Amino acid sequence: VAWRLYRIIQAIAAVYAIDMILREIYPLLFVPIDARIFSAFIVSVTFAVMFYLLARTPLPKAQTLTTGLLTGVRPEFIKLPLLLLSVFIVVAGAIGYVALARYVAGQVVLTSAAMLLVVIAFVAIRAIGHHPEFLAAMSSQPKDDEAQGVLSLTVEQQRYAVKLVTFVLYCVLAILAPILLLFSFGFSWIEISSVINRALFGFEVGGVRISLLQVAIALGLFAGILLLTRTVQSGLANSVFQPGRTDQGLANSIKTGIGYVGFAVAALAGLSYAGLDITNRAIVAGALSVGIGFGLQSIVYNFVSGLILLVERPIKVGDWIKVADQQGYVRRISV
């Protein structure tokens, strides 16, 4: 099956290349328009026949596609569009719409090639972090400091680095894939760059200006402040809040309070930079009132109770308490 598909796709590529060469040669040789139309019709019908042969190729049964990108994909979902395209191309060319038939045939080839490149890139990126040999190498501990490399990363840090690299590559692919598809549809770089600029630097939707770049920076600002908060908490826990230096109940209260304040500051900073008007207190108060009225009473009650416990500390982390028939140490106080 793979060999047959390979041969058919080779033939499609050859016919497409020949058609491109003929398009350039015909104007130079002053070929009559009738001959050009007849040539376009022959090329279109050839593409339709090859699409039909692709659709008639026996593919594995659906239940055998249990791994990889084709998981759960039925062969009919691939064959039916090819059959419909081949019929459409032949009918369009036969009734006189030769230019339309050749355009559809050529566009199918270009779009399929672009999608194939995206799929190959996706599989390659996924192989970075999921290949069995790679995972086996990552799971083996280095024998000495030199084997750890210049950065001296532990195995866990290497795994996080691999996840970060694959995430960045997926983001790059998500940006480049639409651009490649737009190129396959005949868009020029000027048109594509204009769309990208409008998407990044803002466009109007219903009177609201949306900027993807501004939203991305707002998310980065939120994540950065949140990361800074976690770093401060971790630094205090490893220095000032060590057992024996600070009461653990007080340390837990301060650490938790820093976390709440940092999250609130991060959320406000992100929303403000994203352009959301947080000064309209009536809308915010109304939304909170509706939310509390529809079932958030328990959440708000517990949250406020947790804040009271953290501030007044009638009980603290490490205390032994007894409630009804349950008793034990207080391990954590939070929302």
N, C-alpha and C positions, 0 to 999 in steps of 0.2 A: 504493500500500500504506500509506504513512504517513497519507494523508488518511483512509482507511477506519479505520485504527486510532484516529486522533484522534476521529472521529465516534463510534465504539463506546465509547471511554473517556469521552467527554462524556456519552453516554447512561447509562453505569454511574454516573457521579457524580450525574447528575440523579435517577435512581431511588433511589440511596442517600439523597440529601437529602430526597426526598419521603417515603421510609420513616421517616426520623428525625422529620420533622414530624408524620406520622400517629401515631407512637408517643406524642408529646406531646399531641396533640389528643384521641385516643380516650378517655383517662381523664377529661378535662374534659367531654366530650359524653356520657359514660356509654354508650359503644358496647358492644353485647353481645359476649360472648366469642366467639361463633360468627363474627361479622363480623370480629373481630380475627384469628382463625385463618385465615379465608378470605383476608383481605388479606395476611397473612404468606405464605400459600401462593403467591399471585399474584406477590408481590415476589420470592420465592425462585425461582420458575420463570422470571421475567423475567431475573434474574441468570444462571441456568443457560443460557438462550438466548444471552445476550450473551457469556458465556464460550465457548460453542460457536462463535459467530461470530468471536471472537478466534482460537480454535484453527483455524478454517477459513480464516483470512486467509493468502494465499500469501506466504511470507517468502522472502528471497533464499536462493539455494543455499548449502550449507555452505562450498563452496570459495571463495565470494566474500567470506566473512567473514574477511579476513586482517588487519584492523587494528581497533584500538579494543577495547572491553570484550567484544565478541562473538567474539573470535578463537578459532577452533576449536569454537565452540558450534554444534551441529546444531539445526535448527529443531524436530526431533522432541522434543528435551529440553524445549522450551517448550510445544509443542502438546499432548503427551500428558497432562501434569498438568491442563491446562485441560479437556480432554475428560473425564478421569476425574472431576474436580470437578463438571462440569455433569451428568454421569450420576448421581453420588452425590446431588446436591441434589434432582434430580427424583425419584429412587427414594425417598429419605428422606421427602420431602413427600408422595408418593403413598401410602405405607404408614402415614402418620399421624404421623411425626416432623417436624412442621412447624417447631417451635421449633429443632430441630437443623439443619434445612435452612437456615433464615434465619440462624442463628448462623454456620454455615460460610460462607454466601455473604457476609455482612457482614464476617466476619473475613478472607476472601480480599481483599476490597476494601481494608480498613484496612491489612493487612500489605503488600499490594502498593504502596499509597501510601507507607508508611514506607520500604520498600526503594527505591522510586523516588527519594525525597528523599535517601537515603544515596548512591545512585548519582550523582545530580546533584551533590551536594557533592563526591564523589570526583573526578568529571570536572572540576569547577571548580578543585579544588586542584591536580590534575595539570596543568591548563592554565597555572597560574602559572609553572611552570618549563619547560614543553615547547612553548609556543606559538611558532611560527616567527618572528613579528614581535617577540615578546619576546626570543627568543634573538638575533635580529639586532641589536636595540637594545643588548643586553648585550655583544655582541662588539665594538661600536664604541668606540674609545677617546675619552674626553672631550677637548675641545679646550683647555680651561683649567681652573684650579682651581675656578672657580665651577660648571662643568658637572658636577663630581664630587659636588656636594651638600654638605650640612653635615658629614658624616662623612669626606669626601674618600677614599672607598673606591676601590681599584683594581678593575679588571675581575674579576680572580681573587677578590678579597675579596667583590665583589658576587655572584659565582656561589656562593661558600660561604654567603653570607647568604641567598640564595634557597633553597639546599638546606636550611638550618636552618629557615627559615620553613615550607617545605612539610612538613618532618618534624614540626614542632610541630603544624601543622594536621592532618596524618594522625593524630597521637596524639589530638588533641581529637576528631576524627571517630570514631576507634576507641572512645573513651569514650562519646560521645553516641549512637552507632548502637544499641548494645544497649539503652540507656535508651528510645530512641524505639520500638524494637520491643516492649519490655515494655509501654509505654503502649498500643500498638496491640492488645496481647493483653488489655487490660483491667486491668492492674495499677495500683494507686493509687500516688501519690507516696510515701506512708508506707511501703508495702511495698517499693518500689524503694529508698528511702533506707535502709531496714533492711538490705536485701541488700548495698548499697554499703558501709555501715558495717561489716558483718560481714566483707566481702571485704578492706576496707582495713585494719581494725584487728585482724583475726585470726579464724580459725576452726579447729576441731579436725578433723584427718583422721588416723584411726588412732593417736590419742595424740600426734600431732605438731601443734603450733600453727603455722599458716601465716598470715602477714600480708603482703599485697601492698604496703602502704605501707612496711613494714620492709624488704622485699626491694628495693623501688625506692630507698630511702635507702641501702641497702647497695651497690647498683650505682652510685649517684651518688657515694658515698664512695670506691669503688674507682676510678671514672673521675676523680674530683677529685685523688686522691693521684697517680694515674698522670700526669695533666696537669701537676701541680706538679713531678713528677720530670722530665718532658720540658722544662718551662720552665727548671728549674735547669740541666739539661744544656745547653740552648741558650744560656742566659746565660753559663755558664762557657766554652762554645766560642767565644762572641763577645767574651770579655774576657780571662780569665786564660789560656785555652788557645790564644791566638793564636800562630801560628808566629813564632818568634824570642823569645817570652817564656817558653815552657815546652816542654820536650822532648815531641815529638809521641807518642812511645811511652808516656811516663808519662801524658800527657793522655788518650790513648785508654784506658789502663787505668783511670784514675780515672773517666772518663765512663761506661765500660761497667759498672764496679762500682756507680756511683750508680744506673744503670738497673736492675741486678739487685736491689739493695737496695730501691729504690722499688717495683718490681713485687711483691717479696715482702711489703713492708709493706702495700701496697694490697690484695693478696689476703687477708692475714691480717685486716686491719681490716674488709674487706667481709664475709668469712665470719663473723667474730666478731659483727658487728652483725646479720647475718642470722639469728643464733641457732644456728649450727652449732657444736657442741661440739668444739673443736680440742684440748682438754686430754686427750682419750683417746688417749694415745700408742700404746697397743697396736693400736688399729684403724688408725691412720695408718701405723705401722711395718709392720703386716701387709699393708696395701694396697700400700705401696711395695715390699715384698719380693715380693709376687705379681707386681706389674707388672714389676719388674726381672727376675724369673725367667721371665716369659713373652715377653721380647724387647726390654726397654728397656736391655739391657746396653750396646749401642753408643751410645745416646743419653747415658746417664749417664757412660760412659767419655769421650766427646768433651766433655761439659760440664765434667767435672772437669779434663780436660786443658786446656781453654780457660781455666779459672780459674787453673791453675798457670802458664800462659803469661802471663796478665795480671798475676799477683802477682810471680813471679820474673823475668819479662821476659828469658829467654834470647834471644828474638827479639822485636822490637817493630815497630810500624807504621813503614814507611819503610826497613826493612832489605832488602837484596838477598840472597836465599837461593837455594840450588840443592838440589833433591831428585831423585835419580836423573837422568833426562834432562829434568826440568822446572826452570825457573828464572824468577825475576821478583821484583818488589817486593811486600812485605807491605802490603796495602791496608787490611785489617780483621781483627781478632781478636774472635770472639764465640762463641756456643754452637756 
